């Protein structure tokens, strides 16, 4: 059974403009969205046995926040990645898959 809106609610003034759903992004782009997308893109082109070296000094990103955002995005894409860090850099690499013993 479909619920009918009252005449009063149909004519109520709106407080915010309406937009069509196809005109808006289909996902939320978080604060770290751009750098995370760049890292994951570079990671896809990276050779096994290599890591990306992200300079944390030039970026206003906090290491823990960036690492967390990166792991969330990788999990959504079903990517196994690992990170290491030192005082000035974050290193990102694909986690080696466990070798099957014969």
DRENKOL-987983 format. One record per residue: residue number from 0; y, z, x of N, C-alpha, C, O in turn. Coordinates in pm, whole numbers. Last residue first. Example, Ala and Ser with C-alpha at 12.3 -4.5 7.8 and 13.67 -1.06 7.14 Angstrom:
// DRENKOL-987983
SITE pos   n.py   n.pz   n.px  ca.py  ca.pz  ca.px   c.py   c.pz   c.px   o.py   o.pz   o.px
SITE   1   -225    708   1285   -106    714   1367      3    787   1290    114    804   1341
SITE   0   -569    780   1319   -450    780   1230   -330    780   1320   -332    846   1424
// end
This chain:
// DRENKOL-987983
SITE pos   n.py   n.pz   n.px  ca.py  ca.pz  ca.px   c.py   c.pz   c.px   o.py   o.pz   o.px
SITE 101  -2766   -186   5504  -2878   -276   5473  -3008   -204   5469  -3112   -265   5444
SITE 100  -2486    -35   5341  -2586    -34   5448  -2706   -117   5406  -2745   -118   5289
SITE  99  -2172   -168   5269  -2306   -135   5217  -2404   -138   5333  -2405   -232   5412
SITE  98  -1862    -25   5346  -1966   -123   5378  -2099    -74   5325  -2134     44   5335
SITE  97  -1586     22   5132  -1701     81   5202  -1808    -25   5225  -1841   -103   5136
SITE  96  -1288   -156   5209  -1397   -129   5115  -1515    -72   5192  -1542   -114   5305
SITE  95   -986    -12   5327  -1108    -89   5356  -1219    -53   5256  -1240     64   5225
SITE  94   -693    -36   5143   -801     52   5183   -924    -32   5211   -964   -114   5128
SITE  93   -419   -208   5267   -529   -208   5171   -639   -121   5227   -675   -131   5345
SITE  92   -129    -12   5358   -236   -108   5385   -342   -100   5277   -354      0   5205
SITE  91    179     96   5480     99     68   5361     -5    -37   5397     27   -139   5458
SITE  90    377    342   5619    284    234   5648    192    219   5527    135    316   5478
SITE  89    706    431   5650    591    442   5562    505    320   5591    554    207   5589
SITE  88    910    593   5900    843    477   5842    730    518   5747    669    624   5762
SITE  87   1017    821   6019   1108    714   5980   1043    597   5907   1114    510   5856
SITE  86    815   1012   6068    950   1055   6032   1037    944   5973   1120    970   5886
SITE  85    536    849   5917    590    933   6023    733    968   5979    765    954   5861
SITE  84    245    789   5712    388    792   5739    418    874   5862    338    958   5905
SITE  83     25    585   5519     47    682   5627    196    684   5650    266    590   5612
SITE  82   -172    490   5239    -44    502   5307    -53    606   5418   -130    702   5409
SITE  81   -376    246   5076   -360    373   5144   -224    372   5213   -168    266   5241
SITE  80   -519     99   4781   -432    100   4897   -424    241   4954   -461    339   4890
SITE  79   -680   -103   4572   -707     14   4654   -615      9   4774   -632    -77   4861
SITE  78   -568   -206   4258   -568   -228   4402   -597    -96   4472   -545      8   4434
SITE  77   -523   -230   3982   -659   -205   4033   -671   -243   4181   -770   -303   4223
SITE  76   -274   -226   3886   -325   -357   3928   -466   -349   3986   -521   -448   4034
SITE  75   -238     44   3847   -229    -45   3731   -290   -182   3762   -349   -245   3675
SITE  74   -251    126   4114   -357    167   4022   -357     78   3898   -464     40   3850
SITE  73    -12     25   4212   -138    -26   4264   -254      8   4170   -343    -74   4150
SITE  72    172    184   4072    170     39   4051     39    -23   4100    -15   -113   4036
SITE  71    108    437   4179     99    412   4034     89    262   4006      6    219   3925
SITE  70    164    398   4451     26    426   4410      7    404   4259    -98    356   4217
SITE  69    443    359   4434    357    255   4490    212    275   4446    144    179   4409
SITE  68    533    602   4340    556    482   4260    464    369   4305    413    293   4223
SITE  67    455    764   4561    402    789   4427    416    665   4339    321    628   4270
SITE  66    612    657   4766    466    657   4778    401    675   4640    304    607   4608
SITE  65    867    715   4667    826    577   4688    674    567   4694    615    477   4634
SITE  64    860    996   4667    884    923   4543    838    778   4554    777    724   4462
SITE  63    818   1055   4940    721   1099   4840    736   1022   4709    637    986   4646
SITE  62   1052    939   5062    916    898   5098    816    934   4989    736    849   4950
SITE  61   1322    824   4875   1252    939   4929   1107    898   4950   1048    831   4866
SITE  60   1541    558   4957   1421    605   4889   1367    731   4956   1366    742   5079
SITE  59   1742    424   5065   1779    552   5005   1659    615   4934   1673    712   4860
SITE  58   1664    276   5380   1651    282   5235   1690    420   5185   1672    520   5254
SITE  57   1678    319   5650   1775    230   5589   1773    233   5437   1872    197   5373
SITE  56   1457    493   5684   1591    535   5724   1697    450   5654   1795    505   5604
SITE  55   1216    378   5630   1268    472   5532   1411    514   5562   1480    566   5475
SITE  54   1071     72   5665   1170    160   5725   1230    249   5617   1290    199   5522
SITE  53    737      2   5648    859     12   5568    950    115   5630    913    231   5646
SITE  52    504   -204   5751    585    -97   5808    718    -96   5735    803   -182   5758
SITE  51    176   -277   5642    320   -302   5629    394   -181   5683    351    -68   5661
SITE  50   -106   -336   5856    -31   -253   5762    114   -299   5756    167   -354   5853
SITE  49   -432   -485   5902   -288   -474   5930   -223   -387   5823   -277   -369   5714
SITE  48   -689   -522   5821   -669   -458   5950   -524   -447   5991   -494   -404   6103
SITE  47   -642   -834   5663   -716   -709   5671   -697   -651   5811   -690   -726   5909
SITE  46   -306   -963   5632   -443   -971   5685   -509   -834   5678   -442   -731   5688
SITE  45   -107   -995   5337   -137   -927   5463   -283   -943   5503   -372   -938   5419
SITE  44    -41  -1079   5089    -46  -1181   5193    -88  -1124   5329   -103  -1199   5426
SITE  43    -32   -844   4945   -128   -947   4904   -145  -1054   5012   -252  -1112   5025
SITE  42    184   -716   5059     51   -662   5084    -57   -765   5048   -160   -772   5114
SITE  41    400   -849   4951    371   -864   5094    230   -818   5128    164   -876   5214
SITE  40    372   -753   4686    369   -896   4714    334   -921   4861    250  -1005   4891
SITE  39    404   -479   4722    276   -529   4672    263   -680   4695    152   -728   4721
SITE  38    672   -477   4816    563   -425   4900    430   -482   4853    350   -528   4936
SITE  37    809   -581   4595    816   -649   4724    700   -606   4814    638   -689   4880
SITE  36    753   -387   4402    710   -524   4379    709   -602   4511    618   -681   4535
SITE  35    883   -169   4524    739   -163   4501    684   -304   4480    579   -338   4534
SITE  34   1150   -253   4514   1085   -236   4644    933   -229   4631    861   -279   4718
SITE  33   1185   -264   4228   1209   -380   4315   1135   -366   4448   1065   -458   4490
SITE  32   1119     -1   4126   1051   -123   4085   1065   -240   4180    967   -307   4210
SITE  31   1218    248   4149   1159    190   4270   1096     54   4242   1025      1   4328
SITE  30   1303    304   3892   1400    310   4000   1349    241   4127   1426    182   4203
SITE  29   1116     77   3679   1163    206   3728   1260    192   3844   1293     82   3887
SITE  28   1114   -112   3415   1133   -129   3558   1196      0   3610   1313     27   3587
SITE  27    880   -135   3161    990    -57   3215    997    -80   3365    896    -69   3434
SITE  26    806   -454   3016    768   -329   3084    893   -261   3137    998   -323   3155
SITE  25    904   -681   2907    783   -627   2848    736   -499   2916    635   -441   2876
SITE  24   1254   -712   2836   1143   -704   2931   1023   -639   2865   1037   -553   2778
SITE  23   1365   -896   2548   1368   -782   2639   1244   -782   2728   1143   -845   2697
SITE  22   1325  -1108   2381   1441  -1113   2469   1446   -998   2569   1524  -1002   2664
SITE  21   1115  -1056   2208   1092  -1146   2322   1208  -1151   2422   1190  -1195   2535
SITE  20   1249   -882   2015   1159   -829   2117   1132   -926   2232   1127   -881   2347
SITE  19   1596   -927   1956   1459   -968   1931   1371   -922   2046   1413   -922   2162
SITE  18   1816   -650   1898   1777   -767   1976   1633   -801   1940   1557   -714   1899
SITE  17   2095   -487   1745   1953   -522   1744   1931   -645   1832   2017   -734   1838
SITE  16   2327   -228   1842   2294   -368   1812   2143   -391   1820   2073   -321   1892
SITE  15   2362     83   1666   2330     10   1789   2296   -134   1753   2240   -159   1646
SITE  14   2409    181   1419   2488    237   1529   2470    161   1659   2551    172   1751
SITE  13   2449     36   1095   2372     57   1217   2465    106   1327   2585     76   1328
SITE  12   2490    165    764   2545    100    884   2459    132   1006   2405    241   1019
SITE  11   2258     98    503   2319    196    592   2373    125    716   2308     34    768
SITE  10   2118    -61    335   2260    -89    348   2331      9    441   2453      3    455
SITE   9   1862     43    339   1883    -97    377   2030   -128    403   2061   -214    485
SITE   8   1889    300    236   1860    285    379   1880    141    426   1913    120    543
SITE   7   1942    243    -39   2040    317     41   2015    295    191   2110    274    266
SITE   6   1714    130   -137   1833     46   -127   1937    111    -36   2010     42     35
SITE   5   1425    231     51   1524    249    -56   1644    161    -31   1672    121     82
SITE   4   1144     34    124   1262    109    168   1359    121     52   1371     32    -32
SITE   3    811     76     27    938      8      5   1052     95     56   1053    216     34
SITE   2    506     49    183    613    141    145    744     63    135    782     -8    228
SITE   1    212    -93     67    332   -107    147    441    -17     94    463     -8    -27
SITE   0   -117      0     84      0      0      0    124      0     89    138     85    177
// end
